[in-house]
Amino acid sequence: MPSVTRISGAIALVALLGCAQSTVKITGPVASMDATWPWVGVKEEAIHKGVTRWFNPRTRDNSTLELFRFDFKANPSLKFEMYDQDEDDAVPFDNKTDFFDRNVAEIAKHLSDQKRGIVIAAWNGLFHGYDRSVAIPPHGLATHIGPNVIRGKGRYNYGSIRWGFGVKGGAFVISHQPTVKQMEATMDFGAIGAQCLILDGKPLKLQDFPKPDDLPLKTPVPSTPMEAGHIPSVDFLKTSRTSMAWSKDNRYFYLLVVTEADNEVQSKLALRDRSDRPDGGWTLSDLQRFWVDFGADFAINSDGGIATQLVYRRTTGDYEFLPAFFVGKGRMTIGKDFSGAPKGGGSLMSFAILEGSTR
């Protein structure tokens, strides 16, 4: 079997924590002071019809926080879609994609070139796999960890990990471990692998932080409809996060992007040593606490870590781009045609809010 490692978000810490268990007393991550709502001193900004943004450039622990609200009643032309690099690469839907060079800005340009609508915002999608057993391409091939749905057609009929998330006719859908047929019947666009934080206004159970005697952590972890869906070690890592929420009536959709100041290696060391370095990032518990305070009806954790990316349309018509951490360019303004974006970063699946259609 090929060697598959999760690359799309925070990478598991099993080996790191396992080797440290005899000398380090791990008591659990320190909660973020800013995982609350509203953010003090942060003003809302209308960036497009029906689109509001809140931006906190520097929290007390050196995180950057960004929240978008999309109001589908105020702007009925807005729509939610998902793009999968495997849908139109050299061999479509073969579950392997040379994904790394096409980051979210490149994908936003691709959606625009396909005349699927004006890209208002785009970000990386749910967790995916990464096969490094192949020699070419140099960054390996991205693979799916389970089913997804593109334009009502289900693909990748294997596995059912955690929660399925998607949209059907403008209504957002969340279901526990659905089959590919169930997803196809209930989603126009969607994928498997999300963690459900809030369901019908109620927070779901998160895994307790393990005692030292419980290390090393084991994977996979069984999931129930009463649980968010545990990912060993990653849930407790203070790292960048991409999270989504929506209202019960489907009028409002929210996108939250938390960006840490350092990288995952430093975050892993901080978790191992239980140090309180002000390097930012949120745990899964921080995310859930934020959405509870916010009053969300539904909320999920999508992905995160050094692969976190975001592009959104500014009031001037050009775009702001947050590339993946390891690209090393930092937040930047790029052109209306998405020119000026650096290469690299990759995203197998990407979510987007589009306006209308230019076909």
Secondary structure as a PSIPRED ss2 file (coil, helix, strand):
# PSIPRED VFORMAT (PSIPRED V4.0)

   1 M C   1.000  0.000  0.000
   2 P C   1.000  0.000  0.000
   3 S C   1.000  0.000  0.000
   4 V E   0.000  0.000  1.000
   5 T E   0.000  0.000  1.000
   6 R E   0.000  0.000  1.000
   7 I C   1.000  0.000  0.000
   8 S C   1.000  0.000  0.000
   9 G C   1.000  0.000  0.000
  10 A C   1.000  0.000  0.000
  11 I C   1.000  0.000  0.000
  12 A C   1.000  0.000  0.000
  13 L C   1.000  0.000  0.000
  14 V H   0.000  1.000  0.000
  15 A H   0.000  1.000  0.000
  16 L H   0.000  1.000  0.000
  17 L H   0.000  1.000  0.000
  18 G H   0.000  1.000  0.000
  19 C H   0.000  1.000  0.000
  20 A H   0.000  1.000  0.000
  21 Q C   1.000  0.000  0.000
  22 S C   1.000  0.000  0.000
  23 T C   1.000  0.000  0.000
  24 V C   1.000  0.000  0.000
  25 K C   1.000  0.000  0.000
  26 I C   1.000  0.000  0.000
  27 T C   1.000  0.000  0.000
  28 G C   1.000  0.000  0.000
  29 P C   1.000  0.000  0.000
  30 V C   1.000  0.000  0.000
  31 A C   1.000  0.000  0.000
  32 S C   1.000  0.000  0.000
  33 M C   1.000  0.000  0.000
  34 D C   1.000  0.000  0.000
  35 A C   1.000  0.000  0.000
  36 T C   1.000  0.000  0.000
  37 W C   1.000  0.000  0.000
  38 P C   1.000  0.000  0.000
  39 W C   1.000  0.000  0.000
  40 V C   1.000  0.000  0.000
  41 G C   1.000  0.000  0.000
  42 V C   1.000  0.000  0.000
  43 K C   1.000  0.000  0.000
  44 E E   0.000  0.000  1.000
  45 E E   0.000  0.000  1.000
  46 A E   0.000  0.000  1.000
  47 I E   0.000  0.000  1.000
  48 H E   0.000  0.000  1.000
  49 K C   1.000  0.000  0.000
  50 G C   1.000  0.000  0.000
  51 V E   0.000  0.000  1.000
  52 T E   0.000  0.000  1.000
  53 R E   0.000  0.000  1.000
  54 W E   0.000  0.000  1.000
  55 F E   0.000  0.000  1.000
  56 N E   0.000  0.000  1.000
  57 P C   1.000  0.000  0.000
  58 R C   1.000  0.000  0.000
  59 T C   1.000  0.000  0.000
  60 R C   1.000  0.000  0.000
  61 D C   1.000  0.000  0.000
  62 N C   1.000  0.000  0.000
  63 S C   1.000  0.000  0.000
  64 T E   0.000  0.000  1.000
  65 L E   0.000  0.000  1.000
  66 E E   0.000  0.000  1.000
  67 L E   0.000  0.000  1.000
  68 F E   0.000  0.000  1.000
  69 R E   0.000  0.000  1.000
  70 F E   0.000  0.000  1.000
  71 D E   0.000  0.000  1.000
  72 F C   1.000  0.000  0.000
  73 K C   1.000  0.000  0.000
  74 A C   1.000  0.000  0.000
  75 N C   1.000  0.000  0.000
  76 P C   1.000  0.000  0.000
  77 S C   1.000  0.000  0.000
  78 L E   0.000  0.000  1.000
  79 K E   0.000  0.000  1.000
  80 F E   0.000  0.000  1.000
  81 E E   0.000  0.000  1.000
  82 M E   0.000  0.000  1.000
  83 Y E   0.000  0.000  1.000
  84 D E   0.000  0.000  1.000
  85 Q H   0.000  1.000  0.000
  86 D H   0.000  1.000  0.000
  87 E H   0.000  1.000  0.000
  88 D C   1.000  0.000  0.000
  89 D C   1.000  0.000  0.000
  90 A C   1.000  0.000  0.000
  91 V C   1.000  0.000  0.000
  92 P C   1.000  0.000  0.000
  93 F C   1.000  0.000  0.000
  94 D C   1.000  0.000  0.000
  95 N C   1.000  0.000  0.000
  96 K C   1.000  0.000  0.000
  97 T E   0.000  0.000  1.000
  98 D C   1.000  0.000  0.000
  99 F C   1.000  0.000  0.000
 100 F C   1.000  0.000  0.000
 101 D C   1.000  0.000  0.000
 102 R C   1.000  0.000  0.000
 103 N C   1.000  0.000  0.000
 104 V H   0.000  1.000  0.000
 105 A H   0.000  1.000  0.000
 106 E H   0.000  1.000  0.000
 107 I H   0.000  1.000  0.000
 108 A H   0.000  1.000  0.000
 109 K H   0.000  1.000  0.000
 110 H H   0.000  1.000  0.000
 111 L H   0.000  1.000  0.000
 112 S H   0.000  1.000  0.000
 113 D H   0.000  1.000  0.000
 114 Q C   1.000  0.000  0.000
 115 K C   1.000  0.000  0.000
 116 R C   1.000  0.000  0.000
 117 G C   1.000  0.000  0.000
 118 I E   0.000  0.000  1.000
 119 V E   0.000  0.000  1.000
 120 I E   0.000  0.000  1.000
 121 A E   0.000  0.000  1.000
 122 A E   0.000  0.000  1.000
 123 W E   0.000  0.000  1.000
 124 N E   0.000  0.000  1.000
 125 G C   1.000  0.000  0.000
 126 L C   1.000  0.000  0.000
 127 F C   1.000  0.000  0.000
 128 H C   1.000  0.000  0.000
 129 G E   0.000  0.000  1.000
 130 Y E   0.000  0.000  1.000
 131 D E   0.000  0.000  1.000
 132 R C   1.000  0.000  0.000
 133 S C   1.000  0.000  0.000
 134 V C   1.000  0.000  0.000
 135 A C   1.000  0.000  0.000
 136 I C   1.000  0.000  0.000
 137 P C   1.000  0.000  0.000
 138 P C   1.000  0.000  0.000
 139 H C   1.000  0.000  0.000
 140 G C   1.000  0.000  0.000
 141 L E   0.000  0.000  1.000
 142 A E   0.000  0.000  1.000
 143 T E   0.000  0.000  1.000
 144 H C   1.000  0.000  0.000
 145 I C   1.000  0.000  0.000
 146 G C   1.000  0.000  0.000
 147 P C   1.000  0.000  0.000
 148 N E   0.000  0.000  1.000
 149 V E   0.000  0.000  1.000
 150 I E   0.000  0.000  1.000
 151 R C   1.000  0.000  0.000
 152 G C   1.000  0.000  0.000
 153 K E   0.000  0.000  1.000
 154 G E   0.000  0.000  1.000
 155 R E   0.000  0.000  1.000
 156 Y C   1.000  0.000  0.000
 157 N C   1.000  0.000  0.000
 158 Y C   1.000  0.000  0.000
 159 G C   1.000  0.000  0.000
 160 S C   1.000  0.000  0.000
 161 I C   1.000  0.000  0.000
 162 R C   1.000  0.000  0.000
 163 W E   0.000  0.000  1.000
 164 G E   0.000  0.000  1.000
 165 F E   0.000  0.000  1.000
 166 G E   0.000  0.000  1.000
 167 V E   0.000  0.000  1.000
 168 K E   0.000  0.000  1.000
 169 G C   1.000  0.000  0.000
 170 G C   1.000  0.000  0.000
 171 A E   0.000  0.000  1.000
 172 F E   0.000  0.000  1.000
 173 V E   0.000  0.000  1.000
 174 I E   0.000  0.000  1.000
 175 S E   0.000  0.000  1.000
 176 H E   0.000  0.000  1.000
 177 Q C   1.000  0.000  0.000
 178 P C   1.000  0.000  0.000
 179 T C   1.000  0.000  0.000
 180 V H   0.000  1.000  0.000
 181 K H   0.000  1.000  0.000
 182 Q H   0.000  1.000  0.000
 183 M H   0.000  1.000  0.000
 184 E H   0.000  1.000  0.000
 185 A H   0.000  1.000  0.000
 186 T H   0.000  1.000  0.000
 187 M C   1.000  0.000  0.000
 188 D C   1.000  0.000  0.000
 189 F E   0.000  0.000  1.000
 190 G E   0.000  0.000  1.000
 191 A E   0.000  0.000  1.000
 192 I E   0.000  0.000  1.000
 193 G E   0.000  0.000  1.000
 194 A E   0.000  0.000  1.000
 195 Q E   0.000  0.000  1.000
 196 C E   0.000  0.000  1.000
 197 L E   0.000  0.000  1.000
 198 I E   0.000  0.000  1.000
 199 L E   0.000  0.000  1.000
 200 D C   1.000  0.000  0.000
 201 G C   1.000  0.000  0.000
 202 K E   0.000  0.000  1.000
 203 P E   0.000  0.000  1.000
 204 L C   1.000  0.000  0.000
 205 K E   0.000  0.000  1.000
 206 L C   1.000  0.000  0.000
 207 Q C   1.000  0.000  0.000
 208 D C   1.000  0.000  0.000
 209 F C   1.000  0.000  0.000
 210 P C   1.000  0.000  0.000
 211 K C   1.000  0.000  0.000
 212 P H   0.000  1.000  0.000
 213 D H   0.000  1.000  0.000
 214 D H   0.000  1.000  0.000
 215 L C   1.000  0.000  0.000
 216 P C   1.000  0.000  0.000
 217 L C   1.000  0.000  0.000
 218 K C   1.000  0.000  0.000
 219 T C   1.000  0.000  0.000
 220 P C   1.000  0.000  0.000
 221 V C   1.000  0.000  0.000
 222 P C   1.000  0.000  0.000
 223 S C   1.000  0.000  0.000
 224 T C   1.000  0.000  0.000
 225 P C   1.000  0.000  0.000
 226 M C   1.000  0.000  0.000
 227 E E   0.000  0.000  1.000
 228 A C   1.000  0.000  0.000
 229 G C   1.000  0.000  0.000
 230 H C   1.000  0.000  0.000
 231 I C   1.000  0.000  0.000
 232 P C   1.000  0.000  0.000
 233 S C   1.000  0.000  0.000
 234 V H   0.000  1.000  0.000
 235 D H   0.000  1.000  0.000
 236 F H   0.000  1.000  0.000
 237 L C   1.000  0.000  0.000
 238 K C   1.000  0.000  0.000
 239 T E   0.000  0.000  1.000
 240 S C   1.000  0.000  0.000
 241 R E   0.000  0.000  1.000
 242 T E   0.000  0.000  1.000
 243 S E   0.000  0.000  1.000
 244 M E   0.000  0.000  1.000
 245 A E   0.000  0.000  1.000
 246 W E   0.000  0.000  1.000
 247 S C   1.000  0.000  0.000
 248 K C   1.000  0.000  0.000
 249 D C   1.000  0.000  0.000
 250 N C   1.000  0.000  0.000
 251 R C   1.000  0.000  0.000
 252 Y E   0.000  0.000  1.000
 253 F E   0.000  0.000  1.000
 254 Y E   0.000  0.000  1.000
 255 L E   0.000  0.000  1.000
 256 L E   0.000  0.000  1.000
 257 V E   0.000  0.000  1.000
 258 V E   0.000  0.000  1.000
 259 T E   0.000  0.000  1.000
 260 E C   1.000  0.000  0.000
 261 A C   1.000  0.000  0.000
 262 D C   1.000  0.000  0.000
 263 N C   1.000  0.000  0.000
 264 E H   0.000  1.000  0.000
 265 V H   0.000  1.000  0.000
 266 Q H   0.000  1.000  0.000
 267 S H   0.000  1.000  0.000
 268 K H   0.000  1.000  0.000
 269 L H   0.000  1.000  0.000
 270 A H   0.000  1.000  0.000
 271 L H   0.000  1.000  0.000
 272 R H   0.000  1.000  0.000
 273 D H   0.000  1.000  0.000
 274 R C   1.000  0.000  0.000
 275 S C   1.000  0.000  0.000
 276 D C   1.000  0.000  0.000
 277 R C   1.000  0.000  0.000
 278 P C   1.000  0.000  0.000
 279 D C   1.000  0.000  0.000
 280 G C   1.000  0.000  0.000
 281 G C   1.000  0.000  0.000
 282 W E   0.000  0.000  1.000
 283 T C   1.000  0.000  0.000
 284 L H   0.000  1.000  0.000
 285 S H   0.000  1.000  0.000
 286 D H   0.000  1.000  0.000
 287 L H   0.000  1.000  0.000
 288 Q H   0.000  1.000  0.000
 289 R H   0.000  1.000  0.000
 290 F H   0.000  1.000  0.000
 291 W H   0.000  1.000  0.000
 292 V H   0.000  1.000  0.000
 293 D H   0.000  1.000  0.000
 294 F H   0.000  1.000  0.000
 295 G C   1.000  0.000  0.000
 296 A C   1.000  0.000  0.000
 297 D C   1.000  0.000  0.000
 298 F E   0.000  0.000  1.000
 299 A E   0.000  0.000  1.000
 300 I E   0.000  0.000  1.000
 301 N E   0.000  0.000  1.000
 302 S E   0.000  0.000  1.000
 303 D E   0.000  0.000  1.000
 304 G E   0.000  0.000  1.000
 305 G H   0.000  1.000  0.000
 306 I H   0.000  1.000  0.000
 307 A H   0.000  1.000  0.000
 308 T C   1.000  0.000  0.000
 309 Q C   1.000  0.000  0.000
 310 L E   0.000  0.000  1.000
 311 V E   0.000  0.000  1.000
 312 Y E   0.000  0.000  1.000
 313 R E   0.000  0.000  1.000
 314 R C   1.000  0.000  0.000
 315 T C   1.000  0.000  0.000
 316 T C   1.000  0.000  0.000
 317 G C   1.000  0.000  0.000
 318 D C   1.000  0.000  0.000
 319 Y E   0.000  0.000  1.000
 320 E E   0.000  0.000  1.000
 321 F E   0.000  0.000  1.000
 322 L E   0.000  0.000  1.000
 323 P C   1.000  0.000  0.000
 324 A C   1.000  0.000  0.000
 325 F H   0.000  1.000  0.000
 326 F H   0.000  1.000  0.000
 327 V H   0.000  1.000  0.000
 328 G C   1.000  0.000  0.000
 329 K C   1.000  0.000  0.000
 330 G C   1.000  0.000  0.000
 331 R C   1.000  0.000  0.000
 332 M E   0.000  0.000  1.000
 333 T E   0.000  0.000  1.000
 334 I E   0.000  0.000  1.000
 335 G C   1.000  0.000  0.000
 336 K C   1.000  0.000  0.000
 337 D C   1.000  0.000  0.000
 338 F C   1.000  0.000  0.000
 339 S C   1.000  0.000  0.000
 340 G C   1.000  0.000  0.000
 341 A C   1.000  0.000  0.000
 342 P C   1.000  0.000  0.000
 343 K C   1.000  0.000  0.000
 344 G C   1.000  0.000  0.000
 345 G C   1.000  0.000  0.000
 346 G C   1.000  0.000  0.000
 347 S C   1.000  0.000  0.000
 348 L C   1.000  0.000  0.000
 349 M E   0.000  0.000  1.000
 350 S E   0.000  0.000  1.000
 351 F E   0.000  0.000  1.000
 352 A E   0.000  0.000  1.000
 353 I E   0.000  0.000  1.000
 354 L E   0.000  0.000  1.000
 355 E E   0.000  0.000  1.000
 356 G C   1.000  0.000  0.000
 357 S C   1.000  0.000  0.000
 358 T C   1.000  0.000  0.000
 359 R C   1.000  0.000  0.000
